[in-house]
Amino acid sequence: METSNGMKKTVIIGIIIVLAVVFILFIKGSNEQQVSKLDATDTVKNFYDGWLMAAQQLTTEPNRATLAKSPILSKELRNQLVDALKQPNTTLDPVLCQTVIPENISTRTVSNTADEAEILVTSKDKTVTEQAIVTLVKYNDGWYIDNIQCSLGEFAPEREFSFEREGYLLKDSIPSPYDSKDWHLIFEENNTPGHVVPLFFNSESQCTSLDESKSVCKPDQFTEATKVFIYGQMSERGVNVEQLEIIE
């Protein structure tokens, strides 16, 4: 009997240990940051389209309170949004960064590296200057939204081009997940190298050579790792090049 009781105690202790380990792993797993398997731009568009609909139609599901707890947001951002929605006198939407809910929004990639991306979200109404700057972080082969910063926008200097950067051209040697069918600019942002943006050319894109002669750009004649300065307009896909100057 004592041997039988001892075996029972051993089995019970073993079960308790297994359950404890499973419980710990469950808690650890539930706290792990979840990610979107879409690319950075589509991750932002998906989340913002849902939020915009919820802001326009308060009875829609999921509503803003539910979306504020989305697992693809960082824990800090989730807490920030939940707290913001509880403020009764706040007119600024904490995600759209608009005081008046827009009819439509647009996104623009500011920067995109292998580990981090920054997307600008604005109203399609050009008279509205408020904007959201969305920062995403790469994790476990996916993206999560780490931070949303609201900006008034009207104090930014007016520029002819929304993108002006110096960098190096890459195409065939561009690493995954970038498409080697397109030319890309590798550039530095805020003293951080390794930023990448796709370049798109059309019949009006002008190229200036080292001898300062200008002509319509011929991307099939570009050389890998050429140092250039790009002037263009940001779009959801990348930069629509208006001017390219070869530096060296």
C-alpha positions as CSV (number, residue, x, y, z in Angstrom):
1,M,0.0,0.0,0.0
2,E,2.8,2.4,0.9
3,T,4.4,1.7,-2.5
4,S,1.1,2.3,-4.3
5,N,0.5,5.6,-2.4
6,G,4.1,6.7,-3.2
7,M,3.6,6.0,-6.8
8,K,0.3,7.9,-6.8
9,K,2.0,10.9,-5.1
10,T,4.8,10.8,-7.7
11,V,2.2,10.8,-10.5
12,I,0.2,13.6,-9.0
13,I,3.4,15.7,-8.5
14,G,4.4,15.0,-12.1
15,I,0.9,16.1,-13.4
16,I,1.2,19.3,-11.3
17,I,4.6,20.1,-12.7
18,V,3.4,19.5,-16.3
19,L,0.3,21.7,-15.7
20,A,2.5,24.4,-14.2
21,V,4.9,24.3,-17.2
22,V,1.9,24.4,-19.7
23,F,0.4,27.3,-17.7
24,I,3.7,29.2,-17.8
25,L,4.1,28.6,-21.6
26,F,0.5,29.7,-22.2
27,I,1.0,32.9,-20.3
28,K,4.3,33.5,-22.1
29,G,2.7,32.8,-25.5
30,S,-0.3,35.0,-24.8
31,N,2.0,37.9,-24.0
32,E,4.1,37.6,-27.1
33,Q,3.8,40.3,-29.6
34,Q,1.6,39.3,-32.5
35,V,2.4,40.4,-36.1
36,S,0.7,41.0,-39.5
37,K,2.1,38.8,-42.3
38,L,1.2,41.6,-44.8
39,D,3.9,44.0,-45.9
40,A,4.3,47.3,-43.8
41,T,2.1,49.4,-46.1
42,D,-0.7,46.9,-46.3
43,T,-0.5,46.3,-42.6
44,V,-1.2,50.0,-42.0
45,K,-3.8,50.3,-44.7
46,N,-5.7,47.3,-43.3
47,F,-5.7,48.7,-39.7
48,Y,-6.5,52.2,-40.8
49,D,-9.4,51.2,-43.1
50,G,-11.0,49.4,-40.3
51,W,-10.5,52.2,-37.9
52,L,-11.8,54.8,-40.3
53,M,-15.0,52.8,-40.9
54,A,-15.4,52.4,-37.1
55,A,-14.9,56.2,-36.6
56,Q,-17.4,57.0,-39.3
57,Q,-20.0,54.5,-38.2
58,L,-20.0,54.2,-34.5
59,T,-22.3,51.1,-34.5
60,T,-20.0,49.1,-36.8
61,E,-18.1,46.0,-35.5
62,P,-15.3,45.8,-34.7
63,N,-15.6,49.3,-33.1
64,R,-12.7,51.6,-32.1
65,A,-12.6,50.2,-28.6
66,T,-12.0,46.7,-30.0
67,L,-9.5,47.8,-32.6
68,A,-7.6,49.7,-30.0
69,K,-6.7,46.3,-28.5
70,S,-5.6,44.8,-31.8
71,P,-2.8,42.3,-31.2
72,I,-0.7,43.7,-34.1
73,L,-0.3,46.9,-32.0
74,S,2.5,47.1,-29.4
75,K,1.4,46.8,-25.8
76,E,2.3,50.4,-25.1
77,L,0.3,51.6,-28.1
78,R,-2.7,49.5,-27.1
79,N,-2.7,51.1,-23.6
80,Q,-2.3,54.5,-25.1
81,L,-5.2,54.1,-27.4
82,V,-7.5,52.6,-24.8
83,D,-6.7,55.5,-22.5
84,A,-7.2,58.1,-25.2
85,L,-10.7,56.7,-26.1
86,K,-11.7,57.1,-22.4
87,Q,-11.1,60.9,-22.5
88,P,-14.6,62.5,-22.9
89,N,-13.4,65.9,-24.0
90,T,-10.9,64.9,-26.6
91,T,-11.8,65.7,-30.2
92,L,-8.6,64.5,-31.8
93,D,-8.9,60.9,-33.0
94,P,-5.8,59.1,-31.6
95,V,-5.2,56.9,-34.7
96,L,-6.3,59.2,-37.6
97,C,-4.9,62.2,-35.8
98,Q,-7.8,64.3,-37.2
99,T,-10.2,66.5,-35.3
100,V,-12.8,65.9,-38.0
101,I,-13.1,62.4,-39.2
102,P,-12.1,62.3,-42.9
103,E,-14.1,60.7,-45.7
104,N,-11.0,59.1,-47.2
105,I,-7.4,58.7,-46.2
106,S,-4.1,58.0,-48.1
107,T,-0.8,56.4,-47.0
108,R,2.7,57.3,-48.1
109,T,5.9,55.4,-47.3
110,V,8.4,57.7,-45.6
111,S,11.1,55.0,-45.0
112,N,11.3,51.3,-45.1
113,T,14.3,49.2,-43.9
114,A,14.5,45.5,-43.2
115,D,13.7,46.1,-39.5
116,E,11.6,49.3,-39.4
117,A,9.2,51.3,-41.5
118,E,7.5,54.7,-41.3
119,I,4.2,55.4,-43.0
120,L,2.5,58.7,-43.2
121,V,-1.4,58.7,-43.1
122,T,-3.2,61.8,-44.2
123,S,-6.7,62.9,-45.2
124,K,-7.4,63.0,-49.0
125,D,-8.8,66.4,-48.4
126,K,-5.7,68.6,-49.3
127,T,-6.9,71.5,-47.1
128,V,-6.4,69.3,-44.0
129,T,-2.8,69.3,-42.7
130,E,-3.1,67.0,-39.7
131,Q,-1.3,63.7,-40.2
132,A,-0.4,60.5,-38.5
133,I,3.2,59.2,-38.6
134,V,3.0,55.4,-38.1
135,T,6.1,53.4,-37.0
136,L,6.2,49.7,-37.7
137,V,8.8,47.1,-36.4
138,K,9.7,43.8,-38.0
139,Y,9.3,40.8,-35.8
140,N,9.0,37.0,-36.4
141,D,8.7,37.5,-40.2
142,G,5.9,40.0,-39.8
143,W,5.2,43.6,-38.9
144,Y,3.5,45.2,-35.9
145,I,2.5,48.8,-35.4
146,D,4.8,50.1,-32.6
147,N,3.8,53.8,-32.4
148,I,1.5,56.5,-33.8
149,Q,2.6,60.1,-33.6
150,C,0.2,62.9,-34.5
151,S,1.5,66.0,-36.3
152,L,-0.2,69.2,-37.2
153,G,1.7,69.2,-40.5
154,E,1.1,72.8,-41.5
155,F,4.5,73.9,-40.0
156,A,6.4,71.7,-42.4
157,P,8.2,73.7,-45.1
158,E,6.5,73.7,-48.4
159,R,8.6,71.7,-50.9
160,E,8.3,71.1,-54.6
161,F,9.3,67.5,-54.0
162,S,8.0,65.2,-51.2
163,F,11.2,63.1,-51.5
164,E,14.7,64.5,-51.8
165,R,17.5,62.1,-50.9
166,E,21.1,61.2,-51.9
167,G,22.0,57.5,-52.1
168,Y,23.0,54.6,-54.2
169,L,21.1,52.7,-57.0
170,L,20.5,49.0,-56.6
171,K,18.5,46.6,-58.6
172,D,19.9,43.1,-59.3
173,S,21.7,42.9,-56.0
174,I,18.7,44.2,-53.9
175,P,18.0,41.7,-51.1
176,S,14.7,40.1,-50.4
177,P,11.9,41.1,-49.8
178,Y,12.5,43.9,-52.2
179,D,11.7,43.3,-55.9
180,S,14.8,43.1,-58.1
181,K,12.8,44.0,-61.1
182,D,12.8,47.6,-59.9
183,W,15.5,50.1,-59.2
184,H,15.9,51.1,-55.5
185,L,17.6,53.9,-53.7
186,I,19.7,52.9,-50.6
187,F,20.0,56.0,-48.4
188,E,20.6,57.3,-44.9
189,E,17.9,58.8,-42.7
190,N,18.6,60.6,-39.4
191,N,22.2,59.3,-39.5
192,T,20.9,55.7,-39.9
193,P,22.0,53.9,-43.1
194,G,20.2,51.1,-44.8
195,H,16.9,52.8,-45.7
196,V,15.4,51.5,-49.0
197,V,12.8,52.9,-51.3
198,P,11.6,51.6,-54.7
199,L,12.0,54.1,-57.7
200,F,9.6,54.4,-60.5
201,F,10.3,56.2,-63.8
202,N,8.1,57.5,-66.6
203,S,8.5,59.4,-69.8
204,E,8.9,62.7,-67.9
205,S,11.6,61.6,-65.5
206,Q,14.7,63.7,-66.2
207,C,18.3,62.4,-65.6
208,T,21.4,64.6,-65.3
209,S,24.7,63.0,-66.1
210,L,28.1,63.9,-64.6
211,D,28.8,66.3,-67.4
212,E,25.4,68.0,-66.5
213,S,23.7,67.1,-69.7
214,K,19.9,66.3,-69.2
215,S,17.8,63.8,-70.9
216,V,14.8,61.5,-70.3
217,C,15.9,58.7,-67.9
218,K,16.7,55.3,-69.3
219,P,16.7,53.0,-66.3
220,D,18.0,50.0,-68.5
221,Q,21.2,52.0,-68.8
222,F,21.8,52.6,-65.1
223,T,24.7,51.0,-63.3
224,E,24.5,49.3,-59.9
225,A,25.8,51.3,-56.9
226,T,25.8,54.6,-58.8
227,K,25.7,57.5,-56.4
228,V,22.7,59.8,-57.2
229,F,20.4,62.4,-55.8
230,I,16.7,61.8,-56.3
231,Y,13.9,64.3,-56.5
232,G,10.4,62.9,-56.6
233,Q,7.0,62.4,-55.1
234,M,6.2,59.7,-52.6
235,S,3.4,57.3,-53.3
236,E,2.2,54.1,-51.7
237,R,4.5,52.0,-53.8
238,G,7.6,54.2,-53.6
239,V,9.1,57.3,-55.3
240,N,7.8,58.5,-58.6
241,V,11.1,60.0,-59.9
242,E,11.0,63.5,-61.4
243,Q,14.7,64.2,-61.4
244,L,17.8,62.0,-61.0
245,E,21.2,63.6,-60.8
246,I,24.3,61.3,-61.0
247,I,26.9,62.5,-58.4
248,E,29.7,60.1,-59.1
